[in-house]
Amino acid sequence: MAVKNNFNKTQEFSESIINTVREPLIVLDHDLRVVTASRSFYKFFKVVPEETVEQLIYDLGNKQWDIPKLRELLETILPEKTTLETGVCSKAKPASFTGFTSF
């Protein structure tokens, strides 16, 4: 019971940090499924956790995230590094999201 309580506290602490980030932030697991996202992510892309969490990144937004360049970044570059730096993906279109306009 103590281990589960510590895990829950750690998870709550992590999520509180993620939610303080101003820029949209998404956390993926090793299978590229969404673990969590920041409030700013949900607000910017006008989505809710129920349709985001546990989804494969490529399935988000009616598969609008299934972009060859993004796939290359996530499947080739990311295994060699642990993060993508700011500016790698930019100018995403919220609401009527049709994909990234540049990488």
Biopython code that builds the backbone (N, CA, C, O; Angstrom):
import numpy as np
from Bio.PDB.StructureBuilder import StructureBuilder

atoms = [
    (1, "MET", "N", (0.823, -1.191, 0.000)),
    (1, "MET", "CA", (0.000, 0.000, 0.000)),
    (1, "MET", "C", (0.871, 1.259, 0.000)),
    (1, "MET", "O", (0.553, 2.236, -0.678)),
    (2, "ALA", "N", (1.968, 1.232, 0.762)),
    (2, "ALA", "CA", (2.863, 2.387, 0.829)),
    (2, "ALA", "C", (3.517, 2.647, -0.522)),
    (2, "ALA", "O", (3.708, 3.801, -0.905)),
    (3, "VAL", "N", (3.861, 1.589, -1.244)),
    (3, "VAL", "CA", (4.481, 1.746, -2.569)),
    (3, "VAL", "C", (3.494, 2.405, -3.529)),
    (3, "VAL", "O", (3.866, 3.305, -4.281)),
    (4, "LYS", "N", (2.249, 1.963, -3.505)),
    (4, "LYS", "CA", (1.231, 2.547, -4.379)),
    (4, "LYS", "C", (1.002, 4.013, -4.019)),
    (4, "LYS", "O", (0.838, 4.848, -4.909)),
    (5, "ASN", "N", (0.987, 4.328, -2.748)),
    (5, "ASN", "CA", (0.793, 5.700, -2.291)),
    (5, "ASN", "C", (1.949, 6.584, -2.772)),
    (5, "ASN", "O", (1.727, 7.704, -3.231)),
    (6, "ASN", "N", (3.178, 6.080, -2.665)),
    (6, "ASN", "CA", (4.344, 6.825, -3.151)),
    (6, "ASN", "C", (4.278, 7.020, -4.660)),
    (6, "ASN", "O", (4.604, 8.095, -5.164)),
    (7, "PHE", "N", (3.859, 5.988, -5.381)),
    (7, "PHE", "CA", (3.713, 6.089, -6.832)),
    (7, "PHE", "C", (2.697, 7.161, -7.194)),
    (7, "PHE", "O", (2.947, 7.983, -8.076)),
    (8, "ASN", "N", (1.547, 7.156, -6.516)),
    (8, "ASN", "CA", (0.504, 8.153, -6.786)),
    (8, "ASN", "C", (1.004, 9.563, -6.514)),
    (8, "ASN", "O", (0.724, 10.480, -7.285)),
    (9, "LYS", "N", (1.747, 9.744, -5.417)),
    (9, "LYS", "CA", (2.296, 11.062, -5.099)),
    (9, "LYS", "C", (3.300, 11.498, -6.159)),
    (9, "LYS", "O", (3.324, 12.663, -6.555)),
    (10, "THR", "N", (4.122, 10.570, -6.614)),
    (10, "THR", "CA", (5.108, 10.870, -7.651)),
    (10, "THR", "C", (4.408, 11.239, -8.947)),
    (10, "THR", "O", (4.802, 12.194, -9.617)),
    (11, "GLN", "N", (3.376, 10.494, -9.304)),
    (11, "GLN", "CA", (2.622, 10.776, -10.522)),
    (11, "GLN", "C", (1.940, 12.136, -10.433)),
    (11, "GLN", "O", (1.976, 12.903, -11.395)),
    (12, "GLU", "N", (1.331, 12.444, -9.319)),
    (12, "GLU", "CA", (0.680, 13.750, -9.136)),
    (12, "GLU", "C", (1.696, 14.880, -9.233)),
    (12, "GLU", "O", (1.429, 15.915, -9.845)),
    (13, "PHE", "N", (2.864, 14.676, -8.626)),
    (13, "PHE", "CA", (3.921, 15.680, -8.672)),
    (13, "PHE", "C", (4.389, 15.901, -10.111)),
    (13, "PHE", "O", (4.552, 17.042, -10.544)),
    (14, "SER", "N", (4.603, 14.816, -10.844)),
    (14, "SER", "CA", (5.036, 14.911, -12.245)),
    (14, "SER", "C", (4.001, 15.645, -13.084)),
    (14, "SER", "O", (4.351, 16.514, -13.883)),
    (15, "GLU", "N", (2.751, 15.308, -12.912)),
    (15, "GLU", "CA", (1.690, 15.959, -13.683)),
    (15, "GLU", "C", (1.555, 17.433, -13.331)),
    (15, "GLU", "O", (1.241, 18.252, -14.195)),
    (16, "SER", "N", (1.789, 17.774, -12.082)),
    (16, "SER", "CA", (1.719, 19.193, -11.711)),
    (16, "SER", "C", (2.841, 19.982, -12.377)),
    (16, "SER", "O", (2.644, 21.137, -12.754)),
    (17, "ILE", "N", (4.002, 19.379, -12.523)),
    (17, "ILE", "CA", (5.112, 20.037, -13.229)),
    (17, "ILE", "C", (4.761, 20.195, -14.708)),
    (17, "ILE", "O", (4.928, 21.273, -15.277)),
    (18, "ILE", "N", (4.285, 19.137, -15.316)),
    (18, "ILE", "CA", (3.924, 19.168, -16.740)),
    (18, "ILE", "C", (2.880, 20.251, -16.995)),
    (18, "ILE", "O", (2.949, 20.954, -18.004)),
    (19, "ASN", "N", (1.926, 20.389, -16.099)),
    (19, "ASN", "CA", (0.854, 21.363, -16.291)),
    (19, "ASN", "C", (1.282, 22.808, -16.085)),
    (19, "ASN", "O", (0.522, 23.726, -16.389)),
    (20, "THR", "N", (2.480, 23.019, -15.577)),
    (20, "THR", "CA", (2.966, 24.395, -15.428)),
    (20, "THR", "C", (3.698, 24.882, -16.679)),
    (20, "THR", "O", (3.998, 26.070, -16.793)),
    (21, "VAL", "N", (3.984, 23.989, -17.604)),
    (21, "VAL", "CA", (4.693, 24.349, -18.830)),
    (21, "VAL", "C", (3.755, 25.146, -19.726)),
    (21, "VAL", "O", (2.634, 24.716, -19.998)),
    (22, "ARG", "N", (4.210, 26.298, -20.180)),
    (22, "ARG", "CA", (3.361, 27.165, -21.002)),
    (22, "ARG", "C", (3.164, 26.626, -22.415)),
    (22, "ARG", "O", (2.071, 26.734, -22.971)),
    (23, "GLU", "N", (4.199, 26.053, -22.996)),
    (23, "GLU", "CA", (4.114, 25.521, -24.349)),
    (23, "GLU", "C", (3.428, 24.153, -24.312)),
    (23, "GLU", "O", (3.514, 23.438, -23.314)),
    (24, "PRO", "N", (2.753, 23.796, -25.395)),
    (24, "PRO", "CA", (2.149, 22.459, -25.454)),
    (24, "PRO", "C", (3.219, 21.376, -25.292)),
    (24, "PRO", "O", (4.248, 21.394, -25.968)),
    (25, "LEU", "N", (2.958, 20.445, -24.395)),
    (25, "LEU", "CA", (3.910, 19.377, -24.092)),
    (25, "LEU", "C", (3.168, 18.058, -24.069)),
    (25, "LEU", "O", (2.088, 17.942, -23.490)),
    (26, "ILE", "N", (3.768, 17.062, -24.711)),
    (26, "ILE", "CA", (3.166, 15.735, -24.726)),
    (26, "ILE", "C", (4.228, 14.732, -24.292)),
    (26, "ILE", "O", (5.383, 14.822, -24.709)),
    (27, "VAL", "N", (3.833, 13.775, -23.450)),
    (27, "VAL", "CA", (4.742, 12.751, -22.944)),
    (27, "VAL", "C", (4.330, 11.424, -23.559)),
    (27, "VAL", "O", (3.177, 11.005, -23.456)),
    (28, "LEU", "N", (5.292, 10.769, -24.200)),
    (28, "LEU", "CA", (5.028, 9.492, -24.875)),
    (28, "LEU", "C", (5.759, 8.364, -24.163)),
    (28, "LEU", "O", (6.814, 8.575, -23.564)),
    (29, "ASP", "N", (5.195, 7.173, -24.233)),
    (29, "ASP", "CA", (5.907, 6.008, -23.711)),
    (29, "ASP", "C", (6.779, 5.412, -24.816)),
    (29, "ASP", "O", (6.866, 5.979, -25.905)),
    (30, "HIS", "N", (7.414, 4.297, -24.552)),
    (30, "HIS", "CA", (8.330, 3.688, -25.522)),
    (30, "HIS", "C", (7.623, 3.191, -26.777)),
    (30, "HIS", "O", (8.268, 2.984, -27.805)),
    (31, "ASP", "N", (6.304, 2.995, -26.711)),
    (31, "ASP", "CA", (5.535, 2.582, -27.886)),
    (31, "ASP", "C", (4.937, 3.764, -28.645)),
    (31, "ASP", "O", (4.174, 3.584, -29.595)),
    (32, "LEU", "N", (5.297, 4.983, -28.210)),
    (32, "LEU", "CA", (4.810, 6.242, -28.795)),
    (32, "LEU", "C", (3.325, 6.462, -28.537)),
    (32, "LEU", "O", (2.620, 7.065, -29.346)),
    (33, "ARG", "N", (2.862, 5.960, -27.390)),
    (33, "ARG", "CA", (1.500, 6.235, -26.930)),
    (33, "ARG", "C", (1.566, 7.387, -25.937)),
    (33, "ARG", "O", (2.547, 7.539, -25.208)),
    (34, "VAL", "N", (0.519, 8.191, -25.915)),
    (34, "VAL", "CA", (0.469, 9.348, -25.029)),
    (34, "VAL", "C", (0.284, 8.897, -23.583)),
    (34, "VAL", "O", (-0.673, 8.196, -23.255)),
    (35, "VAL", "N", (1.203, 9.305, -22.738)),
    (35, "VAL", "CA", (1.103, 9.029, -21.311)),
    (35, "VAL", "C", (0.325, 10.161, -20.651)),
    (35, "VAL", "O", (-0.587, 9.932, -19.856)),
    (36, "THR", "N", (0.703, 11.372, -20.994)),
    (36, "THR", "CA", (0.031, 12.561, -20.495)),
    (36, "THR", "C", (0.397, 13.735, -21.390)),
    (36, "THR", "O", (1.289, 13.646, -22.233)),
    (37, "ALA", "N", (-0.304, 14.817, -21.188)),
    (37, "ALA", "CA", (-0.012, 16.044, -21.925)),
    (37, "ALA", "C", (-0.311, 17.219, -21.007)),
    (37, "ALA", "O", (-1.059, 17.095, -20.037)),
    (38, "SER", "N", (0.273, 18.337, -21.323)),
    (38, "SER", "CA", (0.062, 19.528, -20.503)),
    (38, "SER", "C", (-1.292, 20.159, -20.809)),
    (38, "SER", "O", (-1.887, 19.920, -21.860)),
    (39, "ARG", "N", (-1.756, 20.962, -19.870)),
    (39, "ARG", "CA", (-3.006, 21.699, -20.099)),
    (39, "ARG", "C", (-2.889, 22.544, -21.357)),
    (39, "ARG", "O", (-3.839, 22.662, -22.132)),
    (40, "SER", "N", (-1.706, 23.136, -21.553)),
    (40, "SER", "CA", (-1.520, 23.983, -22.733)),
    (40, "SER", "C", (-1.627, 23.171, -24.021)),
    (40, "SER", "O", (-2.071, 23.703, -25.038)),
    (41, "PHE", "N", (-1.233, 21.904, -24.005)),
    (41, "PHE", "CA", (-1.393, 21.039, -25.178)),
    (41, "PHE", "C", (-2.879, 20.864, -25.490)),
    (41, "PHE", "O", (-3.312, 21.045, -26.628)),
    (42, "TYR", "N", (-3.652, 20.509, -24.461)),
    (42, "TYR", "CA", (-5.086, 20.298, -24.662)),
    (42, "TYR", "C", (-5.777, 21.576, -25.128)),
    (42, "TYR", "O", (-6.651, 21.543, -25.995)),
    (43, "LYS", "N", (-5.377, 22.692, -24.545)),
    (43, "LYS", "CA", (-5.985, 23.966, -24.931)),
    (43, "LYS", "C", (-5.595, 24.360, -26.353)),
    (43, "LYS", "O", (-6.452, 24.761, -27.140)),
    (44, "PHE", "N", (-4.313, 24.249, -26.687)),
    (44, "PHE", "CA", (-3.811, 24.651, -27.996)),
    (44, "PHE", "C", (-4.437, 23.824, -29.118)),
    (44, "PHE", "O", (-4.843, 24.369, -30.144)),
    (45, "PHE", "N", (-4.512, 22.507, -28.917)),
    (45, "PHE", "CA", (-5.042, 21.620, -29.951)),
    (45, "PHE", "C", (-6.537, 21.349, -29.799)),
    (45, "PHE", "O", (-7.127, 20.617, -30.594)),
    (46, "LYS", "N", (-7.145, 21.948, -28.765)),
    (46, "LYS", "CA", (-8.583, 21.823, -28.532)),
    (46, "LYS", "C", (-9.024, 20.356, -28.471)),
    (46, "LYS", "O", (-9.956, 19.932, -29.154)),
    (47, "VAL", "N", (-8.317, 19.601, -27.626)),
    (47, "VAL", "CA", (-8.634, 18.194, -27.389)),
    (47, "VAL", "C", (-8.762, 17.973, -25.891)),
    (47, "VAL", "O", (-8.449, 18.856, -25.092)),
    (48, "VAL", "N", (-9.221, 16.795, -25.520)),
    (48, "VAL", "CA", (-9.389, 16.444, -24.113)),
    (48, "VAL", "C", (-8.577, 15.186, -23.806)),
    (48, "VAL", "O", (-8.284, 14.397, -24.704)),
    (49, "PRO", "N", (-8.215, 15.002, -22.539)),
    (49, "PRO", "CA", (-7.429, 13.816, -22.179)),
    (49, "PRO", "C", (-8.076, 12.501, -22.599)),
    (49, "PRO", "O", (-7.379, 11.571, -23.005)),
    (50, "GLU", "N", (-9.402, 12.414, -22.504)),
    (50, "GLU", "CA", (-10.099, 11.171, -22.833)),
    (50, "GLU", "C", (-9.875, 10.722, -24.277)),
    (50, "GLU", "O", (-9.935, 9.526, -24.563)),
    (51, "GLU", "N", (-9.624, 11.644, -25.177)),
    (51, "GLU", "CA", (-9.377, 11.259, -26.574)),
    (51, "GLU", "C", (-7.895, 11.325, -26.943)),
    (51, "GLU", "O", (-7.531, 11.181, -28.110)),
    (52, "THR", "N", (-7.050, 11.542, -25.943)),
    (52, "THR", "CA", (-5.621, 11.702, -26.197)),
    (52, "THR", "C", (-4.779, 10.653, -25.481)),
    (52, "THR", "O", (-3.963, 9.973, -26.102)),
    (53, "VAL", "N", (-4.979, 10.525, -24.173)),
    (53, "VAL", "CA", (-4.164, 9.626, -23.354)),
    (53, "VAL", "C", (-4.346, 8.182, -23.812)),
    (53, "VAL", "O", (-5.459, 7.738, -24.093)),
    (54, "GLU", "N", (-3.236, 7.465, -23.880)),
    (54, "GLU", "CA", (-3.126, 6.065, -24.309)),
    (54, "GLU", "C", (-3.274, 5.875, -25.811)),
    (54, "GLU", "O", (-3.244, 4.742, -26.294)),
    (55, "GLN", "N", (-3.431, 6.948, -26.549)),
    (55, "GLN", "CA", (-3.515, 6.850, -28.012)),
    (55, "GLN", "C", (-2.112, 6.880, -28.611)),
    (55, "GLN", "O", (-1.215, 7.539, -28.085)),
    (56, "LEU", "N", (-1.938, 6.177, -29.686)),
    (56, "LEU", "CA", (-0.700, 6.231, -30.447)),
    (56, "LEU", "C", (-0.578, 7.641, -31.025)),
    (56, "LEU", "O", (-1.558, 8.178, -31.543)),
    (57, "ILE", "N", (0.584, 8.236, -30.948)),
    (57, "ILE", "CA", (0.768, 9.612, -31.422)),
    (57, "ILE", "C", (0.247, 9.784, -32.846)),
    (57, "ILE", "O", (-0.326, 10.821, -33.181)),
    (58, "TYR", "N", (0.444, 8.782, -33.669)),
    (58, "TYR", "CA", (0.044, 8.879, -35.074)),
    (58, "TYR", "C", (-1.477, 8.838, -35.265)),
    (58, "TYR", "O", (-1.977, 9.201, -36.330)),
    (59, "ASP", "N", (-2.209, 8.401, -34.245)),
    (59, "ASP", "CA", (-3.665, 8.313, -34.350)),
    (59, "ASP", "C", (-4.376, 9.579, -33.876)),
    (59, "ASP", "O", (-5.585, 9.718, -34.061)),
    (60, "LEU", "N", (-3.641, 10.490, -33.276)),
    (60, "LEU", "CA", (-4.265, 11.714, -32.771)),
    (60, "LEU", "C", (-4.830, 12.544, -33.918)),
    (60, "LEU", "O", (-4.270, 12.570, -35.014)),
    (61, "GLY", "N", (-5.938, 13.216, -33.654)),
    (61, "GLY", "CA", (-6.533, 14.111, -34.650)),
    (61, "GLY", "C", (-6.878, 13.424, -35.951)),
    (61, "GLY", "O", (-6.530, 13.918, -37.024)),
    (62, "ASN", "N", (-7.567, 12.277, -35.873)),
    (62, "ASN", "CA", (-7.921, 11.513, -37.085)),
    (62, "ASN", "C", (-6.703, 11.189, -37.932)),
    (62, "ASN", "O", (-6.728, 11.300, -39.158)),
    (63, "LYS", "N", (-5.644, 10.788, -37.257)),
    (63, "LYS", "CA", (-4.377, 10.397, -37.889)),
    (63, "LYS", "C", (-3.642, 11.569, -38.556)),
    (63, "LYS", "O", (-2.787, 11.369, -39.419)),
    (64, "GLN", "N", (-3.988, 12.779, -38.143)),
    (64, "GLN", "CA", (-3.327, 13.945, -38.728)),
    (64, "GLN", "C", (-1.897, 14.119, -38.212)),
    (64, "GLN", "O", (-1.139, 14.934, -38.737)),
    (65, "TRP", "N", (-1.535, 13.355, -37.189)),
    (65, "TRP", "CA", (-0.157, 13.391, -36.694)),
    (65, "TRP", "C", (0.688, 12.310, -37.386)),
    (65, "TRP", "O", (1.878, 12.177, -37.101)),
    (66, "ASP", "N", (0.092, 11.565, -38.262)),
    (66, "ASP", "CA", (0.826, 10.519, -38.984)),
    (66, "ASP", "C", (1.514, 11.162, -40.186)),
    (66, "ASP", "O", (1.080, 11.028, -41.330)),
    (67, "ILE", "N", (2.591, 11.857, -39.883)),
    (67, "ILE", "CA", (3.327, 12.647, -40.863)),
    (67, "ILE", "C", (4.692, 11.982, -41.061)),
    (67, "ILE", "O", (5.382, 11.706, -40.079)),
    (68, "PRO", "N", (5.092, 11.724, -42.289)),
    (68, "PRO", "CA", (6.358, 11.025, -42.523)),
    (68, "PRO", "C", (7.556, 11.640, -41.795)),
    (68, "PRO", "O", (8.360, 10.903, -41.224)),
    (69, "LYS", "N", (7.695, 12.950, -41.802)),
    (69, "LYS", "CA", (8.844, 13.590, -41.150)),
    (69, "LYS", "C", (8.774, 13.414, -39.633)),
    (69, "LYS", "O", (9.801, 13.193, -38.990)),
    (70, "LEU", "N", (7.584, 13.508, -39.059)),
    (70, "LEU", "CA", (7.422, 13.282, -37.626)),
    (70, "LEU", "C", (7.745, 11.837, -37.285)),
    (70, "LEU", "O", (8.409, 11.564, -36.286)),
    (71, "ARG", "N", (7.278, 10.914, -38.111)),
    (71, "ARG", "CA", (7.572, 9.491, -37.918)),
    (71, "ARG", "C", (9.085, 9.251, -37.922)),
    (71, "ARG", "O", (9.613, 8.522, -37.082)),
    (72, "GLU", "N", (9.765, 9.874, -38.877)),
    (72, "GLU", "CA", (11.220, 9.743, -38.962)),
    (72, "GLU", "C", (11.885, 10.276, -37.695)),
    (72, "GLU", "O", (12.789, 9.646, -37.145)),
    (73, "LEU", "N", (11.432, 11.435, -37.241)),
    (73, "LEU", "CA", (12.007, 12.012, -36.030)),
    (73, "LEU", "C", (11.806, 11.109, -34.827)),
    (73, "LEU", "O", (12.739, 10.864, -34.061)),
    (74, "LEU", "N", (10.599, 10.620, -34.664)),
    (74, "LEU", "CA", (10.281, 9.816, -33.490)),
    (74, "LEU", "C", (10.889, 8.421, -33.534)),
    (74, "LEU", "O", (11.322, 7.903, -32.505)),
    (75, "GLU", "N", (10.926, 7.812, -34.702)),
    (75, "GLU", "CA", (11.382, 6.425, -34.796)),
    (75, "GLU", "C", (12.866, 6.288, -35.073)),
    (75, "GLU", "O", (13.449, 5.241, -34.791)),
    (76, "THR", "N", (13.488, 7.320, -35.617)),
    (76, "THR", "CA", (14.906, 7.232, -35.947)),
    (76, "THR", "C", (15.758, 8.058, -35.003)),
    (76, "THR", "O", (16.732, 7.560, -34.439)),
    (77, "ILE", "N", (15.398, 9.302, -34.833)),
    (77, "ILE", "CA", (16.212, 10.210, -34.044)),
    (77, "ILE", "C", (15.977, 10.039, -32.550)),
    (77, "ILE", "O", (16.931, 10.008, -31.772)),
    (78, "LEU", "N", (14.732, 9.930, -32.149)),
    (78, "LEU", "CA", (14.411, 9.869, -30.736)),
    (78, "LEU", "C", (15.066, 8.700, -29.992)),
    (78, "LEU", "O", (15.509, 8.890, -28.859)),
    (79, "PRO", "N", (15.146, 7.504, -30.576)),
    (79, "PRO", "CA", (15.821, 6.423, -29.845)),
    (79, "PRO", "C", (17.282, 6.738, -29.509)),
    (79, "PRO", "O", (17.842, 6.170, -28.571)),
    (80, "GLU", "N", (17.887, 7.630, -30.263)),
    (80, "GLU", "CA", (19.276, 8.005, -29.997)),
    (80, "GLU", "C", (19.379, 9.116, -28.963)),
    (80, "GLU", "O", (20.408, 9.258, -28.302)),
    (81, "LYS", "N", (18.330, 9.895, -28.821)),
    (81, "LYS", "CA", (18.285, 10.989, -27.851)),
    (81, "LYS", "C", (17.063, 10.773, -26.974)),
    (81, "LYS", "O", (16.280, 9.854, -27.216)),
    (82, "THR", "N", (16.893, 11.600, -25.972)),
    (82, "THR", "CA", (15.728, 11.437, -25.117)),
    (82, "THR", "C", (14.698, 12.542, -25.299)),
    (82, "THR", "O", (13.578, 12.425, -24.802)),
    (83, "THR", "N", (15.056, 13.614, -26.002)),
    (83, "THR", "CA", (14.111, 14.709, -26.197)),
    (83, "THR", "C", (14.252, 15.280, -27.597)),
    (83, "THR", "O", (15.278, 15.116, -28.257)),
    (84, "LEU", "N", (13.202, 15.949, -28.031)),
    (84, "LEU", "CA", (13.265, 16.752, -29.250)),
    (84, "LEU", "C", (13.383, 18.196, -28.804)),
    (84, "LEU", "O", (12.616, 18.646, -27.952)),
    (85, "GLU", "N", (14.320, 18.919, -29.360)),
    (85, "GLU", "CA", (14.538, 20.297, -28.959)),
    (85, "GLU", "C", (13.460, 21.212, -29.505)),
    (85, "GLU", "O", (12.804, 20.891, -30.496)),
    (86, "THR", "N", (13.278, 22.354, -28.854)),
    (86, "THR", "CA", (12.319, 23.374, -29.279)),
    (86, "THR", "C", (12.585, 23.751, -30.722)),
    (86, "THR", "O", (13.733, 23.923, -31.131)),
    (87, "GLY", "N", (11.520, 23.876, -31.483)),
    (87, "GLY", "CA", (11.655, 24.303, -32.866)),
    (87, "GLY", "C", (11.731, 23.167, -33.866)),
    (87, "GLY", "O", (11.691, 23.413, -35.072)),
    (88, "VAL", "N", (11.838, 21.946, -33.408)),
    (88, "VAL", "CA", (11.862, 20.827, -34.350)),
    (88, "VAL", "C", (10.532, 20.738, -35.074)),
    (88, "VAL", "O", (10.492, 20.559, -36.292)),
    (89, "CYS", "N", (9.455, 20.860, -34.336)),
    (89, "CYS", "CA", (8.113, 20.888, -34.922)),
    (89, "CYS", "C", (7.542, 22.261, -34.612)),
    (89, "CYS", "O", (7.514, 22.670, -33.452)),
    (90, "SER", "N", (7.100, 22.957, -35.603)),
    (90, "SER", "CA", (6.575, 24.290, -35.333)),
    (90, "SER", "C", (5.366, 24.596, -36.189)),
    (90, "SER", "O", (5.108, 23.933, -37.194)),
    (91, "LYS", "N", (4.639, 25.599, -35.778)),
    (91, "LYS", "CA", (3.494, 26.123, -36.509)),
    (91, "LYS", "C", (2.404, 25.098, -36.751)),
    (91, "LYS", "O", (1.882, 24.985, -37.860)),
    (92, "ALA", "N", (2.063, 24.356, -35.718)),
    (92, "ALA", "CA", (0.932, 23.431, -35.826)),
    (92, "ALA", "C", (-0.346, 24.242, -35.816)),
    (92, "ALA", "O", (-0.398, 25.323, -35.230)),
    (93, "LYS", "N", (-1.362, 23.731, -36.453)),
    (93, "LYS", "CA", (-2.632, 24.442, -36.538)),
    (93, "LYS", "C", (-3.626, 23.833, -35.557)),
    (93, "LYS", "O", (-4.022, 22.679, -35.722)),
    (94, "PRO", "N", (-4.039, 24.587, -34.537)),
    (94, "PRO", "CA", (-5.036, 24.053, -33.612)),
    (94, "PRO", "C", (-6.432, 24.040, -34.227)),
    (94, "PRO", "O", (-6.652, 24.575, -35.314)),
    (95, "ALA", "N", (-7.360, 23.427, -33.522)),
    (95, "ALA", "CA", (-8.782, 23.343, -33.900)),
    (95, "ALA", "C", (-8.960, 22.575, -35.205)),
    (95, "ALA", "O", (-9.178, 21.364, -35.179)),
    (96, "SER", "N", (-8.871, 23.251, -36.333)),
    (96, "SER", "CA", (-9.047, 22.577, -37.617)),
    (96, "SER", "C", (-7.711, 21.981, -38.056)),
    (96, "SER", "O", (-7.321, 22.085, -39.218)),
    (97, "PHE", "N", (-7.040, 21.373, -37.133)),
    (97, "PHE", "CA", (-5.685, 20.873, -37.302)),
    (97, "PHE", "C", (-5.545, 20.019, -38.560)),
    (97, "PHE", "O", (-6.257, 19.030, -38.736)),
    (98, "THR", "N", (-4.641, 20.407, -39.411)),
    (98, "THR", "CA", (-4.416, 19.645, -40.638)),
    (98, "THR", "C", (-2.983, 19.158, -40.739)),
    (98, "THR", "O", (-2.552, 18.714, -41.803)),
    (99, "GLY", "N", (-2.250, 19.234, -39.654)),
    (99, "GLY", "CA", (-0.878, 18.761, -39.654)),
    (99, "GLY", "C", (0.085, 19.894, -39.418)),
    (99, "GLY", "O", (-0.316, 21.049, -39.273)),
    (100, "PHE", "N", (1.337, 19.564, -39.382)),
    (100, "PHE", "CA", (2.370, 20.559, -39.165)),
    (100, "PHE", "C", (2.703, 21.243, -40.475)),
    (100, "PHE", "O", (2.740, 20.606, -41.528)),
    (101, "THR", "N", (2.944, 22.540, -40.407)),
    (101, "THR", "CA", (3.284, 23.254, -41.617)),
    (101, "THR", "C", (4.783, 23.246, -41.873)),
    (101, "THR", "O", (5.226, 23.520, -42.989)),
    (102, "SER", "N", (5.567, 22.932, -40.842)),
    (102, "SER", "CA", (7.015, 22.839, -41.043)),
    (102, "SER", "C", (7.641, 21.971, -39.973)),
    (102, "SER", "O", (7.072, 21.775, -38.900)),
    (103, "PHE", "N", (8.812, 21.457, -40.277)),
    (103, "PHE", "CA", (9.595, 20.684, -39.313)),
    (103, "PHE", "C", (11.000, 21.207, -39.311)),
    (103, "PHE", "O", (11.845, 20.704, -38.571)),
]
sb = StructureBuilder()
sb.init_structure("model")
sb.init_model(0)
sb.init_chain("A")
sb.init_seg("    ")
for serial, (resi, resn, name, xyz) in enumerate(atoms, 1):
    if name == "N":
        sb.init_residue(resn, " ", resi, " ")
    sb.init_atom(name, np.array(xyz, "f"), 0.0, 1.0, " ", f" {name:<3s}", serial, name[0])
structure = sb.get_structure()
